[in-house]
Amino acid sequence: MTTLKLCKLPDRTPVKLSIVLDPKVMVSLSEYADVYLRIYGEEVAPADLIPFMLSSFLDTDKGFQKARRKTAERSSDRGAQNLEA
């Protein structure tokens, strides 16, 4: 069987999520979009920033990453135990 260096791509189906924001958060998000415009010269809707902000937050939250690794290790250990049984 032929193999490729690139593994099979993960599910890339977008998921639509509706959220309700505190008015202060919306003001801050709008201000962030204004600063983004000044820095990059490109207008972006506040809602378009949210997925990238969430990704950045999750990718840099060390506590979350540590807990995620532990969960994956436990799942891996359980899988190995099931194979041995």
A tleap script that builds the chain and sets N, CA, C and O, in Angstrom:
source leaprc.protein.ff14SB
mol = sequence {
  NMET THR THR LEU LYS LEU CYS LYS LEU PRO
  ASP ARG THR PRO VAL LYS LEU SER ILE VAL
  LEU ASP PRO LYS VAL MET VAL SER LEU SER
  GLU TYR ALA ASP VAL TYR LEU ARG ILE TYR
  GLY GLU GLU VAL ALA PRO ALA ASP LEU ILE
  PRO PHE MET LEU SER SER PHE LEU ASP THR
  ASP LYS GLY PHE GLN LYS ALA ARG ARG LYS
  THR ALA GLU ARG SER SER ASP ARG GLY ALA
  GLN ASN LEU GLU CALA
}
set mol.1.N position { 0.849 -1.183 0.000 }
set mol.1.CA position { 0.000 0.000 0.000 }
set mol.1.C position { 0.893 1.244 0.000 }
set mol.1.O position { 1.874 1.310 0.741 }
set mol.2.N position { 0.556 2.205 -0.814 }
set mol.2.CA position { 1.305 3.453 -0.883 }
set mol.2.C position { 1.000 4.300 0.342 }
set mol.2.O position { -0.152 4.400 0.765 }
set mol.3.N position { 2.027 4.905 0.905 }
set mol.3.CA position { 1.829 5.799 2.043 }
set mol.3.C position { 2.265 7.204 1.665 }
set mol.3.O position { 3.114 7.395 0.794 }
set mol.4.N position { 1.688 8.155 2.314 }
set mol.4.CA position { 2.021 9.560 2.117 }
set mol.4.C position { 2.581 10.133 3.404 }
set mol.4.O position { 2.239 9.679 4.495 }
set mol.5.N position { 3.433 11.120 3.276 }
set mol.5.CA position { 3.963 11.802 4.454 }
set mol.5.C position { 2.839 12.527 5.193 }
set mol.5.O position { 2.821 12.569 6.424 }
set mol.6.N position { 1.904 13.095 4.435 }
set mol.6.CA position { 0.765 13.799 5.021 }
set mol.6.C position { -0.286 12.774 5.416 }
set mol.6.O position { -0.728 11.978 4.587 }
set mol.7.N position { -0.685 12.795 6.688 }
set mol.7.CA position { -1.707 11.851 7.133 }
set mol.7.C position { -3.084 12.319 6.661 }
set mol.7.O position { -3.230 13.417 6.124 }
set mol.8.N position { -4.076 11.477 6.866 }
set mol.8.CA position { -5.436 11.828 6.474 }
set mol.8.C position { -5.857 13.090 7.212 }
set mol.8.O position { -5.640 13.226 8.416 }
set mol.9.N position { -6.461 14.008 6.470 }
set mol.9.CA position { -6.869 15.278 7.062 }
set mol.9.C position { -8.010 15.082 8.053 }
set mol.9.O position { -8.871 14.226 7.848 }
set mol.10.N position { -8.021 15.872 9.128 }
set mol.10.CA position { -9.108 15.775 10.112 }
set mol.10.C position { -10.390 16.387 9.552 }
set mol.10.O position { -10.376 17.038 8.507 }
set mol.11.N position { -11.474 16.173 10.248 }
set mol.11.CA position { -12.753 16.771 9.866 }
set mol.11.C position { -12.606 18.288 9.848 }
set mol.11.O position { -12.195 18.889 10.841 }
set mol.12.N position { -12.940 18.895 8.734 }
set mol.12.CA position { -12.819 20.348 8.594 }
set mol.12.C position { -14.181 21.004 8.412 }
set mol.12.O position { -14.271 22.140 7.947 }
set mol.13.N position { -15.234 20.292 8.778 }
set mol.13.CA position { -16.574 20.839 8.659 }
set mol.13.C position { -16.758 21.926 9.709 }
set mol.13.O position { -16.646 21.656 10.905 }
set mol.14.N position { -17.039 23.155 9.273 }
set mol.14.CA position { -17.222 24.228 10.255 }
set mol.14.C position { -18.438 23.959 11.149 }
set mol.14.O position { -19.422 23.355 10.723 }
set mol.15.N position { -18.342 24.412 12.367 }
set mol.15.CA position { -19.436 24.288 13.324 }
set mol.15.C position { -19.908 25.688 13.662 }
set mol.15.O position { -19.122 26.528 14.099 }
set mol.16.N position { -21.197 25.938 13.460 }
set mol.16.CA position { -21.738 27.258 13.769 }
set mol.16.C position { -22.131 27.277 15.242 }
set mol.16.O position { -22.788 26.363 15.740 }
set mol.17.N position { -21.717 28.328 15.918 }
set mol.17.CA position { -21.980 28.475 17.342 }
set mol.17.C position { -22.471 29.888 17.591 }
set mol.17.O position { -21.833 30.854 17.171 }
set mol.18.N position { -23.583 30.014 18.261 }
set mol.18.CA position { -24.098 31.341 18.614 }
set mol.18.C position { -23.756 31.618 20.068 }
set mol.18.O position { -23.890 30.746 20.926 }
set mol.19.N position { -23.309 32.848 20.338 }
set mol.19.CA position { -22.975 33.211 21.712 }
set mol.19.C position { -23.633 34.535 22.068 }
set mol.19.O position { -23.987 35.329 21.196 }
set mol.20.N position { -23.784 34.749 23.341 }
set mol.20.CA position { -24.301 36.010 23.862 }
set mol.20.C position { -23.163 36.646 24.644 }
set mol.20.O position { -22.575 36.015 25.524 }
set mol.21.N position { -22.854 37.898 24.321 }
set mol.21.CA position { -21.747 38.591 24.971 }
set mol.21.C position { -22.247 39.658 25.927 }
set mol.21.O position { -23.271 40.300 25.692 }
set mol.22.N position { -21.512 39.830 26.997 }
set mol.22.CA position { -21.723 40.952 27.896 }
set mol.22.C position { -21.443 42.226 27.094 }
set mol.22.O position { -20.511 42.239 26.290 }
set mol.23.N position { -22.217 43.289 27.285 }
set mol.23.CA position { -21.980 44.521 26.517 }
set mol.23.C position { -20.547 45.029 26.610 }
set mol.23.O position { -20.008 45.538 25.627 }
set mol.24.N position { -19.920 44.897 27.780 }
set mol.24.CA position { -18.531 45.360 27.921 }
set mol.24.C position { -17.581 44.543 27.050 }
set mol.24.O position { -16.619 45.077 26.498 }
set mol.25.N position { -17.853 43.262 26.934 }
set mol.25.CA position { -17.014 42.409 26.090 }
set mol.25.C position { -17.179 42.813 24.626 }
set mol.25.O position { -16.203 42.839 23.875 }
set mol.26.N position { -18.401 43.127 24.221 }
set mol.26.CA position { -18.638 43.547 22.840 }
set mol.26.C position { -17.925 44.857 22.536 }
set mol.26.O position { -17.367 45.030 21.453 }
set mol.27.N position { -17.945 45.781 23.496 }
set mol.27.CA position { -17.231 47.049 23.311 }
set mol.27.C position { -15.735 46.768 23.145 }
set mol.27.O position { -15.094 47.317 22.249 }
set mol.28.N position { -15.191 45.923 24.000 }
set mol.28.CA position { -13.766 45.583 23.908 }
set mol.28.C position { -13.439 44.904 22.582 }
set mol.28.O position { -12.404 45.184 21.978 }
set mol.29.N position { -14.303 44.028 22.139 }
set mol.29.CA position { -14.091 43.336 20.874 }
set mol.29.C position { -14.110 44.324 19.703 }
set mol.29.O position { -13.303 44.217 18.780 }
set mol.30.N position { -15.023 45.270 19.748 }
set mol.30.CA position { -15.088 46.313 18.715 }
set mol.30.C position { -13.838 47.181 18.746 }
set mol.30.O position { -13.303 47.545 17.699 }
set mol.31.N position { -13.375 47.513 19.946 }
set mol.31.CA position { -12.146 48.299 20.074 }
set mol.31.C position { -10.949 47.515 19.535 }
set mol.31.O position { -10.056 48.085 18.908 }
set mol.32.N position { -10.939 46.223 19.779 }
set mol.32.CA position { -9.861 45.381 19.266 }
set mol.32.C position { -9.863 45.413 17.740 }
set mol.32.O position { -8.809 45.512 17.112 }
set mol.33.N position { -11.051 45.327 17.152 }
set mol.33.CA position { -11.160 45.394 15.689 }
set mol.33.C position { -10.650 46.735 15.167 }
set mol.33.O position { -10.029 46.788 14.106 }
set mol.34.N position { -10.907 47.820 15.905 }
set mol.34.CA position { -10.397 49.144 15.517 }
set mol.34.C position { -8.870 49.180 15.558 }
set mol.34.O position { -8.230 49.702 14.645 }
set mol.35.N position { -8.298 48.626 16.616 }
set mol.35.CA position { -6.839 48.585 16.733 }
set mol.35.C position { -6.259 47.709 15.615 }
set mol.35.O position { -5.234 48.049 15.025 }
set mol.36.N position { -6.906 46.607 15.334 }
set mol.36.CA position { -6.483 45.722 14.253 }
set mol.36.C position { -6.433 46.491 12.931 }
set mol.36.O position { -5.481 46.354 12.162 }
set mol.37.N position { -7.453 47.292 12.676 }
set mol.37.CA position { -7.501 48.115 11.462 }
set mol.37.C position { -6.325 49.086 11.413 }
set mol.37.O position { -5.684 49.236 10.373 }
set mol.38.N position { -6.043 49.741 12.534 }
set mol.38.CA position { -4.928 50.695 12.569 }
set mol.38.C position { -3.580 50.008 12.348 }
set mol.38.O position { -2.710 50.545 11.662 }
set mol.39.N position { -3.413 48.838 12.923 }
set mol.39.CA position { -2.127 48.145 12.825 }
set mol.39.C position { -1.934 47.479 11.461 }
set mol.39.O position { -0.872 47.598 10.850 }
set mol.40.N position { -2.964 46.781 10.990 }
set mol.40.CA position { -2.820 45.994 9.770 }
set mol.40.C position { -3.432 46.653 8.533 }
set mol.40.O position { -3.229 46.176 7.416 }
set mol.41.N position { -4.179 47.747 8.721 }
set mol.41.CA position { -4.791 48.423 7.588 }
set mol.41.C position { -5.884 47.620 6.917 }
set mol.41.O position { -6.219 47.859 5.757 }
set mol.42.N position { -6.433 46.681 7.636 }
set mol.42.CA position { -7.477 45.819 7.091 }
set mol.42.C position { -8.640 45.771 8.074 }
set mol.42.O position { -8.468 45.457 9.251 }
set mol.43.N position { -9.817 46.087 7.570 }
set mol.43.CA position { -10.997 46.075 8.435 }
set mol.43.C position { -11.466 44.639 8.635 }
set mol.43.O position { -11.515 43.845 7.696 }
set mol.44.N position { -11.800 44.334 9.855 }
set mol.44.CA position { -12.291 42.998 10.179 }
set mol.44.C position { -13.473 43.154 11.129 }
set mol.44.O position { -13.441 43.971 12.048 }
set mol.45.N position { -14.508 42.365 10.896 }
set mol.45.CA position { -15.681 42.399 11.768 }
set mol.45.C position { -15.319 41.771 13.111 }
set mol.45.O position { -14.597 40.775 13.156 }
set mol.46.N position { -15.811 42.343 14.193 }
set mol.46.CA position { -15.513 41.764 15.510 }
set mol.46.C position { -15.823 40.267 15.588 }
set mol.46.O position { -15.064 39.508 16.191 }
set mol.47.N position { -16.925 39.842 14.986 }
set mol.47.CA position { -17.293 38.421 15.029 }
set mol.47.C position { -16.254 37.543 14.336 }
set mol.47.O position { -16.071 36.386 14.714 }
set mol.48.N position { -15.569 38.086 13.322 }
set mol.48.CA position { -14.551 37.307 12.612 }
set mol.48.C position { -13.292 37.107 13.446 }
set mol.48.O position { -12.500 36.206 13.166 }
set mol.49.N position { -13.104 37.925 14.451 }
set mol.49.CA position { -11.943 37.790 15.334 }
set mol.49.C position { -12.110 36.648 16.332 }
set mol.49.O position { -11.129 36.031 16.747 }
set mol.50.N position { -13.339 36.371 16.711 }
set mol.50.CA position { -13.617 35.446 17.810 }
set mol.50.C position { -12.994 34.059 17.616 }
set mol.50.O position { -12.341 33.580 18.543 }
set mol.51.N position { -13.156 33.383 16.466 }
set mol.51.CA position { -12.555 32.046 16.341 }
set mol.51.C position { -11.037 32.052 16.515 }
set mol.51.O position { -10.472 31.132 17.107 }
set mol.52.N position { -10.381 33.093 15.997 }
set mol.52.CA position { -8.923 33.164 16.104 }
set mol.52.C position { -8.486 33.493 17.530 }
set mol.52.O position { -7.465 32.995 18.002 }
set mol.53.N position { -9.257 34.328 18.209 }
set mol.53.CA position { -8.958 34.644 19.609 }
set mol.53.C position { -9.121 33.396 20.478 }
set mol.53.O position { -8.293 33.128 21.348 }
set mol.54.N position { -10.187 32.639 20.240 }
set mol.54.CA position { -10.404 31.414 21.012 }
set mol.54.C position { -9.295 30.402 20.750 }
set mol.54.O position { -8.790 29.777 21.683 }
set mol.55.N position { -8.914 30.239 19.490 }
set mol.55.CA position { -7.825 29.310 19.165 }
set mol.55.C position { -6.534 29.724 19.847 }
set mol.55.O position { -5.829 28.890 20.414 }
set mol.56.N position { -6.227 31.006 19.791 }
set mol.56.CA position { -5.012 31.515 20.420 }
set mol.56.C position { -5.047 31.281 21.926 }
set mol.56.O position { -4.054 30.863 22.520 }
set mol.57.N position { -6.192 31.553 22.535 }
set mol.57.CA position { -6.345 31.359 23.974 }
set mol.57.C position { -6.130 29.890 24.345 }
set mol.57.O position { -5.368 29.581 25.261 }
set mol.58.N position { -6.804 28.991 23.629 }
set mol.58.CA position { -6.693 27.569 23.940 }
set mol.58.C position { -5.287 27.035 23.687 }
set mol.58.O position { -4.793 26.195 24.440 }
set mol.59.N position { -4.645 27.521 22.628 }
set mol.59.CA position { -3.297 27.059 22.294 }
set mol.59.C position { -2.243 27.525 23.291 }
set mol.59.O position { -1.187 26.903 23.401 }
set mol.60.N position { -2.507 28.603 24.014 }
set mol.60.CA position { -1.501 29.152 24.928 }
set mol.60.C position { -1.859 28.987 26.405 }
set mol.60.O position { -1.121 29.459 27.270 }
set mol.61.N position { -2.972 28.330 26.707 }
set mol.61.CA position { -3.364 28.096 28.099 }
set mol.61.C position { -2.622 26.862 28.607 }
set mol.61.O position { -3.009 25.732 28.308 }
set mol.62.N position { -1.564 27.080 29.369 }
set mol.62.CA position { -0.705 25.985 29.823 }
set mol.62.C position { -1.446 24.984 30.715 }
set mol.62.O position { -1.206 23.780 30.627 }
set mol.63.N position { -2.336 25.474 31.565 }
set mol.63.CA position { -3.107 24.579 32.419 }
set mol.63.C position { -4.004 23.667 31.600 }
set mol.63.O position { -4.115 22.474 31.884 }
set mol.64.N position { -4.639 24.227 30.592 }
set mol.64.CA position { -5.501 23.441 29.712 }
set mol.64.C position { -4.680 22.406 28.947 }
set mol.64.O position { -5.088 21.249 28.834 }
set mol.65.N position { -3.529 22.815 28.423 }
set mol.65.CA position { -2.686 21.889 27.663 }
set mol.65.C position { -2.224 20.723 28.537 }
set mol.65.O position { -2.199 19.576 28.091 }
set mol.66.N position { -1.862 21.024 29.781 }
set mol.66.CA position { -1.416 19.981 30.709 }
set mol.66.C position { -2.556 19.003 30.998 }
set mol.66.O position { -2.362 17.788 30.956 }
set mol.67.N position { -3.742 19.533 31.290 }
set mol.67.CA position { -4.899 18.680 31.572 }
set mol.67.C position { -5.268 17.849 30.343 }
set mol.67.O position { -5.651 16.686 30.466 }
set mol.68.N position { -5.154 18.439 29.186 }
set mol.68.CA position { -5.474 17.745 27.939 }
set mol.68.C position { -4.516 16.568 27.720 }
set mol.68.O position { -4.940 15.483 27.323 }
set mol.69.N position { -3.230 16.790 27.980 }
set mol.69.CA position { -2.249 15.709 27.842 }
set mol.69.C position { -2.553 14.574 28.816 }
set mol.69.O position { -2.480 13.402 28.448 }
set mol.70.N position { -2.893 14.920 30.061 }
set mol.70.CA position { -3.201 13.888 31.061 }
set mol.70.C position { -4.418 13.077 30.634 }
set mol.70.O position { -4.430 11.853 30.773 }
set mol.71.N position { -5.435 13.749 30.118 }
set mol.71.CA position { -6.636 13.060 29.653 }
set mol.71.C position { -6.293 12.121 28.502 }
set mol.71.O position { -6.772 10.988 28.457 }
set mol.72.N position { -5.471 12.589 27.578 }
set mol.72.CA position { -5.066 11.759 26.439 }
set mol.72.C position { -4.259 10.557 26.911 }
set mol.72.O position { -4.418 9.455 26.386 }
set mol.73.N position { -3.391 10.765 27.902 }
set mol.73.CA position { -2.585 9.659 28.430 }
set mol.73.C position { -3.474 8.613 29.089 }
set mol.73.O position { -3.270 7.413 28.904 }
set mol.74.N position { -4.466 9.067 29.860 }
set mol.74.CA position { -5.382 8.130 30.514 }
set mol.74.C position { -6.176 7.349 29.480 }
set mol.74.O position { -6.366 6.141 29.621 }
set mol.75.N position { -6.643 8.036 28.438 }
set mol.75.CA position { -7.394 7.363 27.378 }
set mol.75.C position { -6.517 6.340 26.678 }
set mol.75.O position { -6.968 5.242 26.352 }
set mol.76.N position { -5.267 6.704 26.451 }
set mol.76.CA position { -4.313 5.807 25.803 }
set mol.76.C position { -4.058 4.582 26.681 }
set mol.76.O position { -3.997 3.457 26.185 }
set mol.77.N position { -3.910 4.807 27.981 }
set mol.77.CA position { -3.686 3.699 28.915 }
set mol.77.C position { -4.887 2.759 28.929 }
set mol.77.O position { -4.715 1.540 28.944 }
set mol.78.N position { -6.102 3.311 28.924 }
set mol.78.CA position { -7.312 2.485 28.921 }
set mol.78.C position { -7.397 1.671 27.637 }
set mol.78.O position { -7.787 0.504 27.658 }
set mol.79.N position { -7.032 2.288 26.529 }
set mol.79.CA position { -7.054 1.578 25.250 }
set mol.79.C position { -6.088 0.412 25.243 }
set mol.79.O position { -6.403 -0.662 24.730 }
set mol.80.N position { -4.914 0.621 25.811 }
set mol.80.CA position { -3.911 -0.442 25.886 }
set mol.80.C position { -4.405 -1.570 26.784 }
set mol.80.O position { -4.185 -2.742 26.480 }
set mol.81.N position { -5.070 -1.230 27.886 }
set mol.81.CA position { -5.594 -2.243 28.797 }
set mol.81.C position { -6.678 -3.063 28.108 }
set mol.81.O position { -6.745 -4.279 28.288 }
set mol.82.N position { -7.526 -2.407 27.323 }
set mol.82.CA position { -8.585 -3.125 26.618 }
set mol.82.C position { -8.008 -4.082 25.580 }
set mol.82.O position { -8.570 -5.152 25.350 }
set mol.83.N position { -6.899 -3.713 24.956 }
set mol.83.CA position { -6.266 -4.587 23.975 }
set mol.83.C position { -5.666 -5.817 24.637 }
set mol.83.O position { -5.650 -6.898 24.048 }
set mol.84.N position { -5.169 -5.655 25.870 }
set mol.84.CA position { -4.550 -6.766 26.587 }
set mol.84.C position { -5.588 -7.755 27.095 }
set mol.84.O position { -5.277 -8.930 27.287 }
set mol.85.N position { -6.809 -7.299 27.315 }
set mol.85.CA position { -7.849 -8.156 27.903 }
set mol.85.C position { -8.375 -9.187 26.937 }
set mol.85.O position { -9.251 -9.976 27.293 }
savepdb mol mol.pdb
quit
